[in-house]
């Protein structure tokens, strides 16, 4: 039986019980295949809320909700204390406040979270170059064949990485370890918070059999509704079906359902991100129609998207504007740029042009902006003779990023961040 102490990293198994014989810790892991597995999924626990608690220790034992506090605000993240009351991410904030009136509500600071995410990513990359980011706070890692480099099994190296994230960055992370990406992702979810969960080859189907179909990779809400309507509530329910039947019933994704229900996943950990877009949006506390008010709400979103793109080392060649009317109808407009960008200013300029064309008196309840057509950051914002002030834009934004990194996000901002006051009737 493989053994690992997550505190002192000892691999000496105890003679009796589960406590580490070297340091007495109960934070241990034991599994037959523990030291033979190399594919991991690392996910920071309640990331946004945990970062806020790190920066304000008085919140340590209090319920914290990150998100919009207005009537239409939603919960972006809920700490584990708040989750005891039933609060969850994507829940309307008013409902979360009903469940937990004593919760501390904090508006999201995406630029700060992006910086912390970069710090976590840097520690991952020190551990292995095979890191596949999924979002700002989670990624797949392949540590197969790193035993000699790190003088220990991948499991031991991952435990050391989790300790460094806790001690050097001040947040917690959960790790799932298995023989493929699909199982590693489910394992990290199963062990939260501060988890280290292992799924070996021998137990794969037993482990999956009772998992809900919602845990299947790529199974969205509509597909889950169809699966459950057909009587497939657990992954084990799919085992009696042929691949041909599932493809005929659910289309091309049927093959994936068939494989994943059996714990089969041939995808490699790919350091080249396969994300299709990066975006941000906000719901207004009241419907807006005036172009100047809409543009004022657009700028902070452009800064968020730019911060996320820079944190993930990506850029985008297409700007996507999203508007949701008071009647809940959605408009999506796109504009292709001459070159990929990760600069908030270029994103805003393109988005403002699209917005001007749509600000026709319609009242909107939501606005969003994003980048698609993603590519590596090295391809972003090259010099362009057709844009004389291009280098100045880049230099100014780089200087602002540097100041914010040193002195905080409020150290400097553009004037367009100021929201114009609503017009009063008769004025």
C-alpha positions as CSV (number, residue, x, y, z in Angstrom):
1,X,0.0,0.0,0.0
2,X,1.5,3.3,-1.0
3,X,1.5,6.0,1.7
4,X,2.2,9.7,1.8
5,X,2.1,12.4,4.5
6,X,0.9,15.6,3.0
7,X,2.6,17.7,5.7
8,X,6.1,16.3,6.0
9,X,6.1,14.3,2.7
10,X,7.2,11.1,4.4
11,X,6.3,7.9,2.5
12,X,7.0,5.6,5.5
13,X,3.6,3.9,6.2
14,X,2.3,3.6,9.7
15,X,2.2,0.2,11.4
16,X,-1.3,0.9,12.7
17,X,-3.9,3.5,11.9
18,X,-3.5,6.4,9.4
19,X,-1.3,8.9,11.3
20,X,2.1,9.7,9.9
21,X,4.7,7.9,12.0
22,X,7.2,10.7,11.3
23,X,5.3,13.8,12.3
24,X,1.9,12.5,13.6
25,X,-0.1,14.4,11.0
26,X,-3.5,13.0,10.0
27,X,-3.3,14.6,6.6
28,X,-2.2,11.5,4.8
29,X,-3.0,9.5,1.7
30,X,-2.9,5.8,1.2
31,X,-3.6,3.9,-2.0
32,X,-2.3,0.9,-3.8
33,X,-1.5,2.9,-6.9
34,X,-0.5,6.1,-5.2
35,X,3.1,6.3,-6.4
36,X,2.3,4.8,-9.9
37,X,-0.1,7.6,-11.2
38,X,1.0,10.8,-12.9
39,X,-2.0,12.8,-14.3
40,X,-3.3,15.4,-11.9
41,X,-5.9,18.2,-11.7
42,X,-5.2,21.0,-9.3
43,X,-8.0,23.4,-8.4
44,X,-7.8,26.2,-5.9
45,X,-10.6,26.1,-3.3
46,X,-13.3,28.8,-3.5
47,X,-10.6,30.8,-5.2
48,X,-12.0,34.4,-5.2
49,X,-13.4,34.1,-1.7
50,X,-10.1,32.5,-0.4
51,X,-8.0,35.3,-1.8
52,X,-10.3,37.9,-0.1
53,X,-9.9,36.0,3.2
54,X,-6.2,35.9,2.8
55,X,-6.1,39.7,2.3
56,X,-8.4,40.3,5.3
57,X,-7.7,37.8,8.1
58,X,-10.7,39.1,10.1
59,X,-12.9,37.3,7.5
60,X,-11.3,33.9,8.2
61,X,-14.2,32.2,10.0
62,X,-17.0,34.3,8.5
63,X,-19.2,33.5,5.5
64,X,-18.0,35.4,2.4
65,X,-19.7,35.9,-0.9
66,X,-17.9,37.4,-3.9
67,X,-20.2,39.0,-6.5
68,X,-22.6,41.8,-7.3
69,X,-24.6,43.2,-4.4
70,X,-27.3,44.8,-6.5
71,X,-30.8,43.4,-7.0
72,X,-29.6,41.5,-10.1
73,X,-26.2,40.5,-8.8
74,X,-25.1,36.9,-8.7
75,X,-22.7,35.0,-6.5
76,X,-19.3,34.6,-8.3
77,X,-17.8,32.6,-5.4
78,X,-18.9,31.4,-2.0
79,X,-16.5,30.4,0.7
80,X,-17.0,27.0,2.4
81,X,-18.5,28.7,5.5
82,X,-21.2,30.2,3.3
83,X,-21.8,26.9,1.5
84,X,-23.0,25.4,4.8
85,X,-26.0,27.7,4.5
86,X,-26.7,26.6,0.9
87,X,-25.0,29.4,-0.9
88,X,-23.5,28.5,-4.3
89,X,-21.8,30.2,-7.2
90,X,-24.1,31.5,-9.9
91,X,-26.9,31.8,-7.4
92,X,-28.8,35.2,-7.3
93,X,-27.2,37.3,-4.6
94,X,-30.5,38.2,-3.1
95,X,-31.2,34.5,-2.6
96,X,-27.8,33.9,-1.0
97,X,-28.4,36.8,1.3
98,X,-31.7,35.2,2.4
99,X,-30.0,31.9,3.1
100,X,-27.1,33.6,5.0
101,X,-28.0,37.2,6.1
102,X,-24.7,37.5,8.0
103,X,-22.5,36.9,4.9
104,X,-19.9,39.5,4.0
105,X,-20.5,40.5,0.3
106,X,-17.4,41.6,-1.6
107,X,-17.3,42.9,-5.2
108,X,-15.0,40.9,-7.4
109,X,-11.5,42.2,-8.1
110,X,-10.6,40.3,-11.3
111,X,-7.2,42.0,-11.7
112,X,-6.2,40.9,-8.3
113,X,-7.4,37.3,-8.9
114,X,-5.5,37.2,-12.2
115,X,-2.3,38.2,-10.4
116,X,-2.7,35.5,-7.8
117,X,-3.6,33.0,-10.6
118,X,-0.3,33.9,-12.3
119,X,1.6,33.2,-9.1
120,X,-0.1,29.8,-8.8
121,X,0.6,29.0,-12.5
122,X,4.3,29.9,-12.0
123,X,4.6,27.3,-9.2
124,X,2.9,24.7,-11.4
125,X,5.4,25.4,-14.2
126,X,8.3,25.1,-11.8
127,X,6.9,21.6,-11.1
128,X,6.4,20.4,-14.7
129,X,6.2,22.1,-18.2
130,X,3.2,20.0,-19.0
131,X,0.5,22.3,-17.5
132,X,-2.8,22.7,-19.3
133,X,-4.7,25.7,-17.8
134,X,-8.5,25.4,-17.6
135,X,-9.1,28.7,-15.9
136,X,-7.2,31.2,-13.8
137,X,-7.2,28.9,-10.8
138,X,-7.1,25.4,-12.1
139,X,-5.1,23.2,-14.5
140,X,-4.2,19.7,-15.5
141,X,-0.6,18.6,-14.8
142,X,1.3,15.6,-16.2
143,X,4.2,14.5,-13.9
144,X,4.8,11.2,-15.6
145,X,8.5,10.4,-15.7
146,X,9.5,13.2,-13.2
147,X,10.6,10.8,-10.4
148,X,14.3,11.4,-10.9
149,X,14.0,15.1,-11.4
150,X,12.0,15.6,-8.2
151,X,13.5,12.7,-6.3
152,X,10.1,11.2,-5.6
153,X,6.8,10.0,-7.1
154,X,4.4,12.4,-8.8
155,X,2.1,12.1,-5.7
156,X,4.9,13.4,-3.4
157,X,5.8,16.2,-5.8
158,X,2.1,17.3,-6.0
159,X,1.9,17.3,-2.2
160,X,4.9,19.5,-2.1
161,X,3.3,21.8,-4.7
162,X,0.1,22.1,-2.6
163,X,2.3,23.0,0.4
164,X,4.1,25.8,-1.5
165,X,0.8,27.2,-2.7
166,X,-0.4,27.4,0.9
167,X,2.8,28.8,2.4
168,X,4.0,31.1,-0.4
169,X,0.7,32.4,-1.8
170,X,-1.6,31.9,1.2
171,X,-4.5,30.0,-0.4
172,X,-5.6,26.3,-0.4
173,X,-5.8,23.9,-3.3
174,X,-7.2,20.4,-3.9
175,X,-5.5,17.8,-6.0
176,X,-7.0,14.9,-7.9
177,X,-4.5,12.2,-9.1
178,X,-5.4,9.4,-11.6
179,X,-4.4,7.8,-14.9
180,X,-6.2,10.3,-17.1
181,X,-7.6,13.8,-17.2
182,X,-11.3,13.0,-16.8
183,X,-10.8,11.0,-13.7
184,X,-8.3,13.5,-12.2
185,X,-10.9,16.3,-12.6
186,X,-13.6,14.2,-10.8
187,X,-11.1,13.3,-8.1
188,X,-10.1,16.8,-7.3
189,X,-13.8,17.7,-6.9
190,X,-14.4,14.7,-4.7
191,X,-11.7,15.7,-2.2
192,X,-12.5,19.4,-1.7
193,X,-11.5,21.4,0.3
194,X,-7.7,20.9,0.8
195,X,-8.1,17.5,-0.7
196,X,-5.8,14.9,-2.2
197,X,-8.0,12.3,-3.8
198,X,-6.7,9.3,-5.8
199,X,-8.5,7.2,-8.4
200,X,-6.6,4.1,-9.6
201,X,-7.0,2.0,-12.6
202,X,-8.4,-1.0,-10.7
203,X,-11.2,0.9,-9.2
204,X,-12.2,3.2,-12.1
205,X,-15.6,1.8,-13.0
206,X,-16.5,1.1,-9.4
207,X,-15.7,4.7,-8.5
208,X,-17.7,6.1,-11.5
209,X,-20.7,3.9,-11.2
210,X,-22.6,6.0,-8.7
211,X,-21.5,9.4,-9.9
212,X,-24.2,11.6,-11.4
213,X,-24.2,12.1,-15.2
214,X,-23.6,15.8,-14.6
215,X,-20.0,14.9,-13.7
216,X,-19.4,13.7,-17.3
217,X,-17.1,16.0,-19.2
218,X,-19.0,18.2,-21.6
219,X,-22.4,17.3,-20.2
220,X,-24.2,20.6,-20.0
221,X,-27.6,21.3,-18.4
222,X,-29.7,20.4,-21.4
223,X,-27.8,17.1,-22.1
224,X,-28.1,16.1,-18.4
225,X,-31.8,16.9,-18.6
226,X,-32.2,14.6,-21.6
227,X,-30.1,11.8,-20.0
228,X,-32.1,11.9,-16.8
229,X,-35.3,12.0,-18.8
230,X,-34.2,8.8,-20.5
231,X,-33.4,7.2,-17.1
232,X,-29.7,7.7,-17.1
233,X,-29.1,9.4,-13.7
234,X,-25.7,7.8,-12.8
235,X,-22.7,7.0,-15.0
236,X,-23.2,3.3,-14.2
237,X,-26.6,3.5,-16.0
238,X,-24.8,4.1,-19.3
239,X,-22.7,0.9,-19.0
240,X,-25.5,-1.3,-20.4
241,X,-25.7,0.8,-23.6
242,X,-23.7,0.3,-26.8
243,X,-21.7,3.2,-28.2
244,X,-23.9,3.0,-31.3
245,X,-27.0,3.4,-29.3
246,X,-25.7,6.5,-27.5
247,X,-24.5,8.1,-30.7
248,X,-27.8,7.5,-32.4
249,X,-29.7,8.9,-29.4
250,X,-27.4,11.9,-28.5
251,X,-25.3,12.6,-31.5
252,X,-21.5,12.8,-31.7
253,X,-21.2,13.4,-28.0
254,X,-22.6,9.8,-27.5
255,X,-19.1,8.4,-28.1
256,X,-17.7,10.6,-25.4
257,X,-20.4,9.5,-23.0
258,X,-19.7,5.8,-23.7
259,X,-15.9,6.2,-23.1
260,X,-16.2,8.4,-20.1
261,X,-18.7,6.2,-18.4
262,X,-16.0,3.5,-18.6
263,X,-13.3,5.9,-17.4
264,X,-11.6,6.0,-20.7
265,X,-9.9,9.2,-21.8
266,X,-7.1,9.4,-24.3
267,X,-6.5,13.1,-24.2
268,X,-3.0,14.3,-23.3
269,X,-2.2,17.2,-21.0
270,X,-1.6,19.9,-23.6
271,X,0.2,23.1,-22.5
272,X,-1.3,24.9,-25.5
273,X,-4.6,26.2,-24.3
274,X,-7.7,25.1,-26.1
275,X,-9.9,27.8,-24.7
276,X,-12.1,29.3,-27.4
277,X,-12.7,32.7,-25.7
278,X,-12.2,34.9,-22.7
279,X,-14.9,37.2,-21.6
280,X,-16.6,39.2,-18.8
281,X,-20.1,40.6,-18.4
282,X,-22.2,42.5,-15.9
283,X,-26.0,42.8,-15.2
284,X,-27.2,46.3,-14.4
285,X,-29.2,47.2,-11.3
286,X,-31.5,49.1,-13.7
287,X,-32.0,48.9,-17.5
288,X,-29.8,51.3,-19.5
289,X,-30.2,52.8,-22.9
290,X,-28.0,55.9,-23.1
291,X,-24.8,55.2,-25.1
292,X,-22.5,57.0,-22.7
293,X,-23.8,55.0,-19.7
294,X,-23.4,51.7,-21.6
295,X,-19.8,52.6,-22.7
296,X,-18.9,53.5,-19.1
297,X,-20.0,50.0,-18.0
298,X,-18.1,48.5,-20.9
299,X,-14.7,49.8,-19.9
300,X,-14.2,47.9,-16.6
301,X,-15.2,44.7,-18.4
302,X,-12.5,45.4,-21.0
303,X,-10.0,45.7,-18.2
304,X,-11.1,42.4,-16.7
305,X,-10.8,40.6,-20.0
306,X,-7.4,42.1,-20.7
307,X,-6.2,41.0,-17.2
308,X,-7.4,37.5,-17.7
309,X,-5.8,37.3,-21.1
310,X,-2.5,38.5,-19.7
311,X,-2.7,36.1,-16.8
312,X,-3.3,33.2,-19.2
313,X,-0.7,34.2,-21.7
314,X,-3.2,34.5,-24.6
315,X,-4.6,37.1,-27.0
316,X,-7.6,37.3,-29.3
317,X,-8.2,38.5,-32.8
318,X,-11.9,38.9,-32.6
319,X,-13.9,41.2,-30.2
320,X,-17.3,39.9,-29.2
321,X,-20.0,42.2,-27.8
322,X,-23.0,40.8,-25.9
323,X,-26.1,42.7,-25.0
324,X,-29.2,41.4,-23.3
325,X,-32.4,43.5,-23.7
326,X,-35.0,44.2,-21.1
327,X,-37.0,41.5,-22.9
328,X,-34.1,39.1,-22.3
329,X,-33.3,38.8,-26.0
330,X,-29.6,38.6,-26.6
331,X,-27.6,40.4,-29.3
332,X,-24.1,39.2,-30.2
333,X,-21.9,41.3,-32.4
334,X,-18.3,40.6,-33.6
335,X,-15.4,42.6,-35.0
336,X,-12.2,41.1,-36.3
337,X,-9.1,43.1,-35.5
338,X,-6.1,43.6,-37.8
339,X,-3.9,41.8,-35.2
340,X,-4.6,39.8,-32.0
341,X,-4.6,41.9,-28.8
342,X,-4.6,41.5,-25.1
343,X,-4.9,45.3,-24.4
344,X,-7.9,46.7,-22.7
345,X,-7.7,49.9,-24.8
346,X,-7.9,48.1,-28.1
347,X,-10.6,45.9,-26.9
348,X,-12.6,48.9,-25.7
349,X,-12.2,50.8,-28.9
350,X,-13.6,47.9,-31.0
351,X,-16.3,47.2,-28.5
352,X,-17.4,50.9,-28.4
353,X,-17.8,50.9,-32.2
354,X,-20.0,47.8,-32.0
355,X,-22.0,49.3,-29.1
356,X,-22.6,52.6,-30.9
357,X,-24.3,50.7,-33.7
358,X,-26.5,48.8,-31.2
359,X,-27.4,51.8,-28.9
360,X,-30.6,52.5,-30.8
361,X,-32.8,53.4,-27.8
362,X,-33.2,49.8,-26.7
363,X,-33.0,49.3,-23.0
364,X,-30.5,46.7,-21.9
365,X,-30.1,44.8,-18.7
366,X,-26.7,43.2,-19.4
367,X,-23.5,43.9,-21.3
368,X,-20.5,41.7,-22.0
369,X,-17.3,41.8,-23.9
370,X,-14.9,39.1,-24.9
371,X,-12.0,37.9,-27.1
372,X,-12.1,34.9,-29.4
373,X,-9.8,33.5,-32.0
374,X,-7.3,33.0,-29.3
375,X,-3.5,32.7,-29.9
376,X,-0.3,32.8,-27.8
377,X,0.5,36.2,-26.2
378,X,3.7,36.4,-28.3
379,X,1.5,37.1,-31.3
380,X,-0.3,40.0,-29.7
381,X,-0.1,43.7,-30.5
382,X,2.7,43.9,-33.0
383,X,3.9,47.4,-34.3
384,X,1.5,48.6,-37.0
385,X,2.2,51.6,-39.3
386,X,-1.6,51.9,-39.8
387,X,-2.0,52.7,-36.1
388,X,0.5,55.5,-35.3
389,X,-0.4,55.6,-31.5
390,X,-0.2,51.8,-31.2
391,X,3.1,51.7,-29.3
392,X,2.0,54.5,-27.0
393,X,-1.2,52.5,-26.1
394,X,0.9,49.5,-25.3
395,X,3.4,51.4,-23.3
396,X,0.7,53.2,-21.2
397,X,-1.1,50.0,-20.4
398,X,2.1,48.2,-19.5
399,X,3.0,51.1,-17.1
400,X,-0.5,51.0,-15.6
401,X,-0.2,47.2,-15.1
402,X,3.2,47.7,-13.4
403,X,1.8,50.3,-11.0
404,X,-1.2,48.2,-10.1
405,X,1.0,45.2,-9.4
406,X,3.1,47.2,-7.0
407,X,0.5,49.4,-5.3
408,X,-2.9,47.7,-5.9
409,X,-5.7,48.0,-8.4
410,X,-6.8,51.4,-7.2
411,X,-3.4,53.0,-7.7
412,X,-4.3,54.3,-11.2
413,X,-7.3,54.2,-13.5
414,X,-8.6,55.9,-16.6
415,X,-11.2,58.6,-16.5
416,X,-13.6,56.5,-18.5
417,X,-14.0,54.3,-15.4
418,X,-16.1,57.0,-13.9
419,X,-19.8,56.2,-14.5
420,X,-21.9,59.2,-15.7
421,X,-24.8,60.2,-13.4
422,X,-28.2,59.2,-14.7
423,X,-30.0,62.0,-16.6
424,X,-32.9,63.6,-14.7
425,X,-36.1,64.3,-16.5
426,X,-36.3,67.8,-17.9
427,X,-32.5,68.4,-17.8
